[in-house]
Amino acid sequence: MAEFKWTGKDPDGKSVKGIMSADNVEMVKLQLRRQKITPLTVKRRLKDIQITIPGLTHRVNDRDLVVFTRTFSTMVDAGLPLVQCLEILSQQTENPMFAKTIGEIRQSVESGATYADSLRKHPKIFNELYCNMVEAGETGGILDTILNRLASYMEKNIALKRQVKSAMVYPAMVIAMSIVVVGIMLYTVIPTFARIFVQLGSTLPLPTRIVVALSDFLQNYILLVIAAIVGGYFGFKQILKTEQGRRMFDALMLKLPVFGPLLRKVAVAKFTRTLGTLISSGVPILDGLEITAKTAGNKIIEDAVMKTRVSISEGKSISEPLAQTDVFPPMVVQMIAVGESTGALDAMLDKIADFYDEEVDVAVGNLTQLMEPLIMAVLGVVIGGIVLAMYLPMFKLIGEMAR
């Protein structure tokens, strides 16, 4: 709710003014008329007007959503009405964008819509998985339980993302810094050596000629190089927005020698965790597979899950089509088959997810240990090679003088 300053005339014709809290101007006017006051001006107070700058607005992150879901679950469990829960949360939320969204959801619920349908009006914040689980909770009368389960699922998902980022960020940062250092050396240091070599007039060794040529190219075409890097970056992003481009990139990522197995384990953990959470919440398995496919984050995994969904709709078991996709390890398929036969598929999926969470943790640790010496070795070869190439002519000159 925002605050509005208003002026008007009372039944006796006297001028009156005041401040009122409401969702919009029309609500203020309606309340004034009910009080038999004729509204003249209604203006929102300046302190409530938020200036939003594109790119600098407060996005709703995963942590905001987890806190909201966990708190909402506690309130519902305590017996508070939905509208009151949403009103309290909209006032307590620090993120202004999220607070506004919660207020809009409250208005929708007040107008008679279900909570799930109200959430679906904000797909950028609440995805299909979230909305379908809430709908299942509303239908079954166990909304507090479902929200608690959702919060736990999101917390584990955040932990999984953090593990993957920790494995990717370090090598990416080191490689980026090494490229910057090499670029600075080629652009500022090497030209000084090149002028000295020209004055010496001797024939330069091949490694030195290569480094000097690279330096000359960078000196003459620095703007072209920068334009090529920027253009390549945006071009790559555009390719990823296409269906075929995204599929090719995701397939390549899964085939990488070091990162591929890690990404496959992450995909299995996410698939089993998501599907297990949906099934245990009462979502039909076909709907659960469709939602799981859309939230997979990898087109190859998504295609495999959708093929599985088609096979199940034709009457097959879930383990049989999964085995034919060549995406999921045989052990995962066998454990899912056991879960199906015992009627405890959701529990088995959760166990698989827990197992692969630990596998991802181990894989990230091993990857970090492997990447550190590998990156250092590559940097040593590149930077050491440049330095050596610059000193080779001097060694050659000293050798000739010694004769």
BAMAR-875362 format. One record per residue (C-alpha): residue number from 1; residue in one letter; z negated, x, y. Coordinates in nm, 2 decimals, m for minus. Example, Ala and Ser with C-alpha at 12.3 -4.5 7.8 and 13.67 -1.06 7.14 Angstrom:
! residues 2
+-----+----+--------+--------+--------+
|   i | aa |     up |   east |  north |
+-----+----+--------+--------+--------+
|   1 |  A |  m0.78 |   1.23 |  m0.45 |
|   2 |  S |  m0.71 |   1.37 |  m0.11 |
+-----+----+--------+--------+--------+
***
This chain:
! residues 403
+-----+----+--------+--------+--------+
|   i | aa |     up |   east |  north |
+-----+----+--------+--------+--------+
|   1 |  M |   0.00 |   0.00 |   0.00 |
|   2 |  A |   0.07 |   0.10 |   0.36 |
|   3 |  E |  m0.10 |   0.01 |   0.68 |
|   4 |  F |   0.08 |  m0.19 |   0.96 |
|   5 |  K |  m0.01 |  m0.25 |   1.32 |
|   6 |  W |   0.07 |  m0.60 |   1.43 |
|   7 |  T |   0.06 |  m0.82 |   1.74 |
|   8 |  G |   0.08 |  m1.20 |   1.76 |
|   9 |  K |  m0.04 |  m1.53 |   1.91 |
|  10 |  D |  m0.33 |  m1.73 |   1.77 |
|  11 |  P |  m0.32 |  m2.12 |   1.77 |
|  12 |  D |  m0.46 |  m2.12 |   2.12 |
|  13 |  G |  m0.18 |  m1.90 |   2.25 |
|  14 |  K |  m0.39 |  m1.60 |   2.30 |
|  15 |  S |  m0.26 |  m1.25 |   2.23 |
|  16 |  V |  m0.42 |  m1.09 |   1.92 |
|  17 |  K |  m0.35 |  m0.76 |   1.74 |
|  18 |  G |  m0.48 |  m0.57 |   1.45 |
|  19 |  I |  m0.41 |  m0.35 |   1.14 |
|  20 |  M |  m0.33 |  m0.49 |   0.80 |
|  21 |  S |  m0.27 |  m0.32 |   0.46 |
|  22 |  A |   0.03 |  m0.46 |   0.27 |
|  23 |  D |   0.33 |  m0.35 |   0.06 |
|  24 |  N |   0.59 |  m0.43 |   0.33 |
|  25 |  V |   0.65 |  m0.60 |   0.67 |
|  26 |  E |   0.73 |  m0.94 |   0.51 |
|  27 |  M |   0.39 |  m0.95 |   0.33 |
|  28 |  V |   0.21 |  m0.88 |   0.67 |
|  29 |  K |   0.40 |  m1.17 |   0.84 |
|  30 |  L |   0.32 |  m1.40 |   0.55 |
|  31 |  Q |  m0.05 |  m1.32 |   0.56 |
|  32 |  L |  m0.05 |  m1.37 |   0.94 |
|  33 |  R |   0.11 |  m1.71 |   0.91 |
|  34 |  R |  m0.15 |  m1.81 |   0.65 |
|  35 |  Q |  m0.41 |  m1.72 |   0.92 |
|  36 |  K |  m0.22 |  m1.95 |   1.16 |
|  37 |  I |  m0.11 |  m1.64 |   1.37 |
|  38 |  T |   0.25 |  m1.62 |   1.50 |
|  39 |  P |   0.36 |  m1.26 |   1.44 |
|  40 |  L |   0.54 |  m1.09 |   1.73 |
|  41 |  T |   0.56 |  m0.72 |   1.63 |
|  42 |  V |   0.48 |  m0.55 |   1.30 |
|  43 |  K |   0.52 |  m0.18 |   1.27 |
|  44 |  R |   0.41 |   0.07 |   1.00 |
|  45 |  R |   0.15 |   0.32 |   1.11 |
|  46 |  L |   0.30 |   0.67 |   1.17 |
|  47 |  K |   0.05 |   0.83 |   0.93 |
|  48 |  D |   0.20 |   0.64 |   0.64 |
|  49 |  I |   0.56 |   0.73 |   0.71 |
|  50 |  Q |   0.67 |   1.01 |   0.48 |
|  51 |  I |   0.97 |   1.23 |   0.58 |
|  52 |  T |   1.15 |   1.34 |   0.27 |
|  53 |  I |   1.38 |   1.64 |   0.27 |
|  54 |  P |   1.64 |   1.67 |  m0.01 |
|  55 |  G |   1.53 |   1.94 |  m0.26 |
|  56 |  L |   1.17 |   1.95 |  m0.12 |
|  57 |  T |   1.04 |   1.62 |  m0.24 |
|  58 |  H |   0.75 |   1.60 |  m0.48 |
|  59 |  R |   0.90 |   1.56 |  m0.83 |
|  60 |  V |   0.71 |   1.39 |  m1.10 |
|  61 |  N |   0.64 |   1.67 |  m1.36 |
|  62 |  D |   0.52 |   1.65 |  m1.71 |
|  63 |  R |   0.16 |   1.72 |  m1.62 |
|  64 |  D |   0.16 |   1.43 |  m1.37 |
|  65 |  L |   0.28 |   1.20 |  m1.64 |
|  66 |  V |   0.03 |   1.32 |  m1.89 |
|  67 |  V |  m0.26 |   1.27 |  m1.65 |
|  68 |  F |  m0.13 |   0.92 |  m1.56 |
|  69 |  T |  m0.09 |   0.82 |  m1.92 |
|  70 |  R |  m0.43 |   0.95 |  m2.04 |
|  71 |  T |  m0.61 |   0.79 |  m1.74 |
|  72 |  F |  m0.43 |   0.46 |  m1.79 |
|  73 |  S |  m0.52 |   0.46 |  m2.16 |
|  74 |  T |  m0.89 |   0.50 |  m2.07 |
|  75 |  M |  m0.88 |   0.22 |  m1.82 |
|  76 |  V |  m0.70 |  m0.02 |  m2.05 |
|  77 |  D |  m0.95 |   0.07 |  m2.33 |
|  78 |  A |  m1.23 |  m0.02 |  m2.08 |
|  79 |  G |  m1.09 |  m0.37 |  m2.04 |
|  80 |  L |  m0.95 |  m0.34 |  m1.69 |
|  81 |  P |  m0.64 |  m0.56 |  m1.62 |
|  82 |  L |  m0.30 |  m0.38 |  m1.59 |
|  83 |  V |  m0.25 |  m0.47 |  m1.23 |
|  84 |  Q |  m0.59 |  m0.33 |  m1.13 |
|  85 |  C |  m0.53 |  m0.01 |  m1.33 |
|  86 |  L |  m0.20 |   0.05 |  m1.16 |
|  87 |  E |  m0.36 |  m0.02 |  m0.82 |
|  88 |  I |  m0.63 |   0.24 |  m0.88 |
|  89 |  L |  m0.39 |   0.50 |  m1.01 |
|  90 |  S |  m0.15 |   0.45 |  m0.72 |
|  91 |  Q |  m0.43 |   0.53 |  m0.48 |
|  92 |  Q |  m0.56 |   0.83 |  m0.68 |
|  93 |  T |  m0.23 |   1.00 |  m0.76 |
|  94 |  E |  m0.18 |   1.30 |  m0.53 |
|  95 |  N |   0.20 |   1.31 |  m0.58 |
|  96 |  P |   0.33 |   1.07 |  m0.31 |
|  97 |  M |   0.65 |   1.00 |  m0.49 |
|  98 |  F |   0.47 |   0.91 |  m0.81 |
|  99 |  A |   0.22 |   0.70 |  m0.61 |
| 100 |  K |   0.50 |   0.50 |  m0.46 |
| 101 |  T |   0.66 |   0.45 |  m0.81 |
| 102 |  I |   0.33 |   0.33 |  m0.96 |
| 103 |  G |   0.30 |   0.08 |  m0.66 |
| 104 |  E |   0.65 |  m0.05 |  m0.74 |
| 105 |  I |   0.55 |  m0.09 |  m1.11 |
| 106 |  R |   0.24 |  m0.28 |  m1.01 |
| 107 |  Q |   0.45 |  m0.52 |  m0.80 |
| 108 |  S |   0.69 |  m0.57 |  m1.09 |
| 109 |  V |   0.40 |  m0.65 |  m1.33 |
| 110 |  E |   0.25 |  m0.89 |  m1.07 |
| 111 |  S |   0.58 |  m1.07 |  m1.04 |
| 112 |  G |   0.57 |  m1.15 |  m1.42 |
| 113 |  A |   0.76 |  m0.86 |  m1.58 |
| 114 |  T |   0.62 |  m0.68 |  m1.88 |
| 115 |  Y |   0.48 |  m0.33 |  m1.83 |
| 116 |  A |   0.75 |  m0.18 |  m2.05 |
| 117 |  D |   1.03 |  m0.36 |  m1.85 |
| 118 |  S |   0.87 |  m0.24 |  m1.53 |
| 119 |  L |   0.87 |   0.12 |  m1.65 |
| 120 |  R |   1.24 |   0.09 |  m1.75 |
| 121 |  K |   1.33 |   0.04 |  m1.38 |
| 122 |  H |   1.24 |   0.41 |  m1.33 |
| 123 |  P |   1.44 |   0.59 |  m1.60 |
| 124 |  K |   1.41 |   0.93 |  m1.42 |
| 125 |  I |   1.04 |   0.93 |  m1.48 |
| 126 |  F |   0.98 |   0.72 |  m1.79 |
| 127 |  N |   1.24 |   0.79 |  m2.07 |
| 128 |  E |   1.34 |   0.57 |  m2.36 |
| 129 |  L |   1.07 |   0.71 |  m2.59 |
| 130 |  Y |   0.80 |   0.63 |  m2.34 |
| 131 |  C |   0.92 |   0.28 |  m2.27 |
| 132 |  N |   0.98 |   0.19 |  m2.63 |
| 133 |  M |   0.63 |   0.31 |  m2.74 |
| 134 |  V |   0.48 |   0.11 |  m2.45 |
| 135 |  E |   0.67 |  m0.20 |  m2.56 |
| 136 |  A |   0.55 |  m0.15 |  m2.92 |
| 137 |  G |   0.19 |  m0.12 |  m2.79 |
| 138 |  E |   0.22 |  m0.44 |  m2.58 |
| 139 |  T |   0.37 |  m0.63 |  m2.87 |
| 140 |  G |   0.11 |  m0.52 |  m3.11 |
| 141 |  G |  m0.18 |  m0.55 |  m2.87 |
| 142 |  I |  m0.27 |  m0.18 |  m2.90 |
| 143 |  L |  m0.15 |  m0.05 |  m2.57 |
| 144 |  D |  m0.45 |   0.18 |  m2.52 |
| 145 |  T |  m0.40 |   0.34 |  m2.86 |
| 146 |  I |  m0.03 |   0.39 |  m2.80 |
| 147 |  L |  m0.09 |   0.54 |  m2.45 |
| 148 |  N |  m0.34 |   0.78 |  m2.60 |
| 149 |  R |  m0.09 |   0.88 |  m2.87 |
| 150 |  L |   0.18 |   0.92 |  m2.60 |
| 151 |  A |  m0.04 |   1.15 |  m2.40 |
| 152 |  S |  m0.12 |   1.36 |  m2.70 |
| 153 |  Y |   0.25 |   1.38 |  m2.79 |
| 154 |  M |   0.34 |   1.49 |  m2.43 |
| 155 |  E |   0.06 |   1.75 |  m2.43 |
| 156 |  K |   0.19 |   1.91 |  m2.75 |
| 157 |  N |   0.55 |   1.89 |  m2.61 |
| 158 |  I |   0.44 |   2.07 |  m2.29 |
| 159 |  A |   0.27 |   2.34 |  m2.50 |
| 160 |  L |   0.59 |   2.39 |  m2.70 |
| 161 |  K |   0.81 |   2.42 |  m2.39 |
| 162 |  R |   0.56 |   2.67 |  m2.24 |
| 163 |  Q |   0.59 |   2.89 |  m2.56 |
| 164 |  V |   0.97 |   2.89 |  m2.54 |
| 165 |  K |   0.97 |   2.96 |  m2.17 |
| 166 |  S |   0.73 |   3.26 |  m2.22 |
| 167 |  A |   0.98 |   3.40 |  m2.47 |
| 168 |  M |   1.28 |   3.35 |  m2.24 |
| 169 |  V |   1.15 |   3.43 |  m1.89 |
| 170 |  Y |   1.03 |   3.79 |  m1.95 |
| 171 |  P |   1.36 |   3.93 |  m2.08 |
| 172 |  A |   1.56 |   3.73 |  m1.83 |
| 173 |  M |   1.35 |   3.87 |  m1.54 |
| 174 |  V |   1.37 |   4.23 |  m1.67 |
| 175 |  I |   1.75 |   4.20 |  m1.71 |
| 176 |  A |   1.79 |   4.04 |  m1.37 |
| 177 |  M |   1.58 |   4.32 |  m1.21 |
| 178 |  S |   1.78 |   4.59 |  m1.39 |
| 179 |  I |   2.11 |   4.44 |  m1.27 |
| 180 |  V |   1.97 |   4.45 |  m0.91 |
| 181 |  V |   1.85 |   4.81 |  m0.94 |
| 182 |  V |   2.19 |   4.92 |  m1.09 |
| 183 |  G |   2.38 |   4.74 |  m0.82 |
| 184 |  I |   2.17 |   4.91 |  m0.54 |
| 185 |  M |   2.22 |   5.25 |  m0.70 |
| 186 |  L |   2.60 |   5.19 |  m0.72 |
| 187 |  Y |   2.62 |   5.06 |  m0.36 |
| 188 |  T |   2.39 |   5.30 |  m0.18 |
| 189 |  V |   2.31 |   5.61 |  m0.38 |
| 190 |  I |   2.63 |   5.69 |  m0.57 |
| 191 |  P |   2.85 |   5.71 |  m0.25 |
| 192 |  T |   2.63 |   5.99 |  m0.12 |
| 193 |  F |   2.69 |   6.19 |  m0.44 |
| 194 |  A |   3.06 |   6.10 |  m0.44 |
| 195 |  R |   3.10 |   6.26 |  m0.09 |
| 196 |  I |   2.93 |   6.58 |  m0.21 |
| 197 |  F |   3.16 |   6.59 |  m0.52 |
| 198 |  V |   3.47 |   6.55 |  m0.29 |
| 199 |  Q |   3.35 |   6.85 |  m0.08 |
| 200 |  L |   3.30 |   7.06 |  m0.40 |
| 201 |  G |   3.66 |   6.99 |  m0.49 |
| 202 |  S |   3.61 |   7.05 |  m0.87 |
| 203 |  T |   3.73 |   6.82 |  m1.14 |
| 204 |  L |   3.47 |   6.56 |  m1.23 |
| 205 |  P |   3.36 |   6.48 |  m1.59 |
| 206 |  L |   3.48 |   6.14 |  m1.73 |
| 207 |  P |   3.13 |   5.97 |  m1.71 |
| 208 |  T |   3.10 |   6.07 |  m1.34 |
| 209 |  R |   3.45 |   5.94 |  m1.26 |
| 210 |  I |   3.37 |   5.61 |  m1.43 |
| 211 |  V |   3.05 |   5.57 |  m1.23 |
| 212 |  V |   3.22 |   5.67 |  m0.90 |
| 213 |  A |   3.50 |   5.42 |  m0.97 |
| 214 |  L |   3.25 |   5.14 |  m1.03 |
| 215 |  S |   3.07 |   5.24 |  m0.70 |
| 216 |  D |   3.40 |   5.24 |  m0.51 |
| 217 |  F |   3.49 |   4.90 |  m0.65 |
| 218 |  L |   3.15 |   4.76 |  m0.55 |
| 219 |  Q |   3.19 |   4.91 |  m0.20 |
| 220 |  N |   3.53 |   4.76 |  m0.15 |
| 221 |  Y |   3.49 |   4.43 |  m0.32 |
| 222 |  I |   3.12 |   4.34 |  m0.27 |
| 223 |  L |   3.20 |   4.00 |  m0.12 |
| 224 |  L |   3.44 |   3.93 |  m0.41 |
| 225 |  V |   3.17 |   4.02 |  m0.66 |
| 226 |  I |   2.91 |   3.80 |  m0.50 |
| 227 |  A |   3.17 |   3.51 |  m0.48 |
| 228 |  A |   3.25 |   3.56 |  m0.85 |
| 229 |  I |   2.88 |   3.55 |  m0.95 |
| 230 |  V |   2.82 |   3.24 |  m0.75 |
| 231 |  G |   3.14 |   3.07 |  m0.86 |
| 232 |  G |   3.06 |   3.16 |  m1.23 |
| 233 |  Y |   2.72 |   3.01 |  m1.20 |
| 234 |  F |   2.83 |   2.68 |  m1.06 |
| 235 |  G |   3.14 |   2.68 |  m1.29 |
| 236 |  F |   2.91 |   2.72 |  m1.59 |
| 237 |  K |   2.69 |   2.44 |  m1.47 |
| 238 |  Q |   2.99 |   2.21 |  m1.44 |
| 239 |  I |   3.10 |   2.30 |  m1.79 |
| 240 |  L |   2.76 |   2.22 |  m1.93 |
| 241 |  K |   2.79 |   1.87 |  m1.77 |
| 242 |  T |   3.09 |   1.80 |  m1.99 |
| 243 |  E |   3.03 |   1.67 |  m2.35 |
| 244 |  Q |   3.25 |   1.93 |  m2.52 |
| 245 |  G |   3.11 |   2.22 |  m2.30 |
| 246 |  R |   2.75 |   2.12 |  m2.38 |
| 247 |  R |   2.82 |   2.10 |  m2.75 |
| 248 |  M |   2.99 |   2.44 |  m2.76 |
| 249 |  F |   2.70 |   2.60 |  m2.57 |
| 250 |  D |   2.43 |   2.44 |  m2.79 |
| 251 |  A |   2.62 |   2.55 |  m3.10 |
| 252 |  L |   2.64 |   2.90 |  m2.97 |
| 253 |  M |   2.26 |   2.91 |  m2.89 |
| 254 |  L |   2.17 |   2.80 |  m3.24 |
| 255 |  K |   2.39 |   3.09 |  m3.38 |
| 256 |  L |   2.24 |   3.36 |  m3.17 |
| 257 |  P |   2.09 |   3.64 |  m3.39 |
| 258 |  V |   1.74 |   3.65 |  m3.23 |
| 259 |  F |   1.70 |   3.33 |  m3.03 |
| 260 |  G |   1.89 |   3.10 |  m3.27 |
| 261 |  P |   1.62 |   3.08 |  m3.54 |
| 262 |  L |   1.35 |   3.02 |  m3.27 |
| 263 |  L |   1.55 |   2.74 |  m3.11 |
| 264 |  R |   1.61 |   2.58 |  m3.45 |
| 265 |  K |   1.24 |   2.58 |  m3.52 |
| 266 |  V |   1.17 |   2.43 |  m3.18 |
| 267 |  A |   1.43 |   2.16 |  m3.25 |
| 268 |  V |   1.27 |   2.08 |  m3.59 |
| 269 |  A |   0.92 |   2.06 |  m3.44 |
| 270 |  K |   1.04 |   1.83 |  m3.16 |
| 271 |  F |   1.24 |   1.61 |  m3.39 |
| 272 |  T |   0.96 |   1.56 |  m3.64 |
| 273 |  R |   0.69 |   1.51 |  m3.37 |
| 274 |  T |   0.90 |   1.26 |  m3.18 |
| 275 |  L |   1.01 |   1.06 |  m3.48 |
| 276 |  G |   0.66 |   1.06 |  m3.64 |
| 277 |  T |   0.50 |   0.94 |  m3.31 |
| 278 |  L |   0.75 |   0.66 |  m3.28 |
| 279 |  I |   0.72 |   0.54 |  m3.64 |
| 280 |  S |   0.34 |   0.55 |  m3.63 |
| 281 |  S |   0.35 |   0.34 |  m3.31 |
| 282 |  G |   0.55 |   0.06 |  m3.48 |
| 283 |  V |   0.90 |   0.14 |  m3.35 |
| 284 |  P |   1.17 |   0.06 |  m3.61 |
| 285 |  I |   1.31 |   0.37 |  m3.77 |
| 286 |  L |   1.67 |   0.31 |  m3.65 |
| 287 |  D |   1.55 |   0.27 |  m3.29 |
| 288 |  G |   1.33 |   0.57 |  m3.35 |
| 289 |  L |   1.62 |   0.79 |  m3.46 |
| 290 |  E |   1.83 |   0.68 |  m3.17 |
| 291 |  I |   1.56 |   0.77 |  m2.92 |
| 292 |  T |   1.48 |   1.10 |  m3.10 |
| 293 |  A |   1.85 |   1.19 |  m3.09 |
| 294 |  K |   1.87 |   1.13 |  m2.71 |
| 295 |  T |   1.56 |   1.33 |  m2.64 |
| 296 |  A |   1.66 |   1.62 |  m2.88 |
| 297 |  G |   1.78 |   1.84 |  m2.59 |
| 298 |  N |   2.06 |   1.99 |  m2.81 |
| 299 |  K |   2.39 |   1.82 |  m2.88 |
| 300 |  I |   2.42 |   1.96 |  m3.23 |
| 301 |  I |   2.08 |   1.83 |  m3.33 |
| 302 |  E |   2.16 |   1.50 |  m3.15 |
| 303 |  D |   2.49 |   1.46 |  m3.36 |
| 304 |  A |   2.30 |   1.54 |  m3.68 |
| 305 |  V |   2.03 |   1.28 |  m3.61 |
| 306 |  M |   2.29 |   1.01 |  m3.51 |
| 307 |  K |   2.48 |   1.07 |  m3.84 |
| 308 |  T |   2.15 |   1.03 |  m4.02 |
| 309 |  R |   2.09 |   0.70 |  m3.83 |
| 310 |  V |   2.44 |   0.57 |  m3.94 |
| 311 |  S |   2.37 |   0.67 |  m4.30 |
| 312 |  I |   2.03 |   0.49 |  m4.30 |
| 313 |  S |   2.19 |   0.18 |  m4.15 |
| 314 |  E |   2.42 |   0.18 |  m4.46 |
| 315 |  G |   2.11 |   0.17 |  m4.69 |
| 316 |  K |   2.06 |   0.54 |  m4.77 |
| 317 |  S |   1.72 |   0.72 |  m4.75 |
| 318 |  I |   1.65 |   0.94 |  m4.45 |
| 319 |  S |   1.62 |   1.26 |  m4.65 |
| 320 |  E |   1.96 |   1.24 |  m4.81 |
| 321 |  P |   2.17 |   1.24 |  m4.48 |
| 322 |  L |   1.94 |   1.50 |  m4.32 |
| 323 |  A |   2.02 |   1.74 |  m4.61 |
| 324 |  Q |   2.39 |   1.69 |  m4.55 |
| 325 |  T |   2.38 |   1.79 |  m4.18 |
| 326 |  D |   2.30 |   2.16 |  m4.25 |
| 327 |  V |   2.08 |   2.16 |  m3.94 |
| 328 |  F |   1.74 |   2.11 |  m4.10 |
| 329 |  P |   1.58 |   2.36 |  m4.35 |
| 330 |  P |   1.56 |   2.24 |  m4.71 |
| 331 |  M |   1.18 |   2.25 |  m4.70 |
| 332 |  V |   1.18 |   2.00 |  m4.41 |
| 333 |  V |   1.41 |   1.77 |  m4.60 |
| 334 |  Q |   1.20 |   1.79 |  m4.92 |
| 335 |  M |   0.88 |   1.71 |  m4.73 |
| 336 |  I |   1.04 |   1.41 |  m4.56 |
| 337 |  A |   1.16 |   1.29 |  m4.90 |
| 338 |  V |   0.80 |   1.31 |  m5.03 |
| 339 |  G |   0.68 |   1.12 |  m4.72 |
| 340 |  E |   0.93 |   0.85 |  m4.79 |
| 341 |  S |   0.85 |   0.81 |  m5.15 |
| 342 |  T |   0.47 |   0.80 |  m5.08 |
| 343 |  G |   0.50 |   0.56 |  m4.79 |
| 344 |  A |   0.35 |   0.81 |  m4.55 |
| 345 |  L |   0.65 |   0.93 |  m4.36 |
| 346 |  D |   0.48 |   0.93 |  m4.02 |
| 347 |  A |   0.19 |   1.14 |  m4.15 |
| 348 |  M |   0.43 |   1.38 |  m4.32 |
| 349 |  L |   0.64 |   1.42 |  m4.00 |
| 350 |  D |   0.33 |   1.51 |  m3.81 |
| 351 |  K |   0.23 |   1.77 |  m4.07 |
| 352 |  I |   0.58 |   1.92 |  m4.05 |
| 353 |  A |   0.56 |   1.93 |  m3.66 |
| 354 |  D |   0.22 |   2.10 |  m3.68 |
| 355 |  F |   0.36 |   2.36 |  m3.92 |
| 356 |  Y |   0.66 |   2.43 |  m3.70 |
| 357 |  D |   0.45 |   2.45 |  m3.39 |
| 358 |  E |   0.27 |   2.74 |  m3.56 |
| 359 |  E |   0.60 |   2.89 |  m3.67 |
| 360 |  V |   0.72 |   2.88 |  m3.31 |
| 361 |  D |   0.40 |   3.05 |  m3.19 |
| 362 |  V |   0.45 |   3.33 |  m3.45 |
| 363 |  A |   0.83 |   3.36 |  m3.37 |
| 364 |  V |   0.76 |   3.39 |  m2.99 |
| 365 |  G |   0.50 |   3.66 |  m3.06 |
| 366 |  N |   0.75 |   3.85 |  m3.28 |
| 367 |  L |   1.03 |   3.80 |  m3.03 |
| 368 |  T |   0.82 |   3.94 |  m2.75 |
| 369 |  Q |   0.73 |   4.25 |  m2.95 |
| 370 |  L |   1.10 |   4.30 |  m3.05 |
| 371 |  M |   1.24 |   4.24 |  m2.70 |
| 372 |  E |   1.01 |   4.48 |  m2.51 |
| 373 |  P |   1.12 |   4.81 |  m2.67 |
| 374 |  L |   1.48 |   4.68 |  m2.70 |
| 375 |  I |   1.50 |   4.60 |  m2.32 |
| 376 |  M |   1.34 |   4.93 |  m2.23 |
| 377 |  A |   1.59 |   5.12 |  m2.45 |
| 378 |  V |   1.89 |   4.94 |  m2.29 |
| 379 |  L |   1.75 |   5.01 |  m1.94 |
| 380 |  G |   1.69 |   5.37 |  m2.03 |
| 381 |  V |   2.05 |   5.41 |  m2.15 |
| 382 |  V |   2.21 |   5.24 |  m1.85 |
| 383 |  I |   2.00 |   5.39 |  m1.57 |
| 384 |  G |   1.96 |   5.72 |  m1.75 |
| 385 |  G |   2.34 |   5.73 |  m1.81 |
| 386 |  I |   2.41 |   5.68 |  m1.44 |
| 387 |  V |   2.17 |   5.95 |  m1.34 |
| 388 |  L |   2.31 |   6.19 |  m1.60 |
| 389 |  A |   2.67 |   6.11 |  m1.48 |
| 390 |  M |   2.57 |   6.22 |  m1.13 |
| 391 |  Y |   2.41 |   6.54 |  m1.24 |
| 392 |  L |   2.69 |   6.65 |  m1.48 |
| 393 |  P |   2.91 |   6.80 |  m1.21 |
| 394 |  M |   2.62 |   7.00 |  m1.09 |
| 395 |  F |   2.55 |   7.13 |  m1.44 |
| 396 |  K |   2.92 |   7.22 |  m1.46 |
| 397 |  L |   2.92 |   7.40 |  m1.12 |
| 398 |  I |   2.60 |   7.59 |  m1.22 |
| 399 |  G |   2.77 |   7.69 |  m1.54 |
| 400 |  E |   3.08 |   7.82 |  m1.36 |
| 401 |  M |   2.87 |   8.01 |  m1.11 |
| 402 |  A |   2.68 |   8.18 |  m1.40 |
| 403 |  R |   3.00 |   8.32 |  m1.53 |
+-----+----+--------+--------+--------+
***
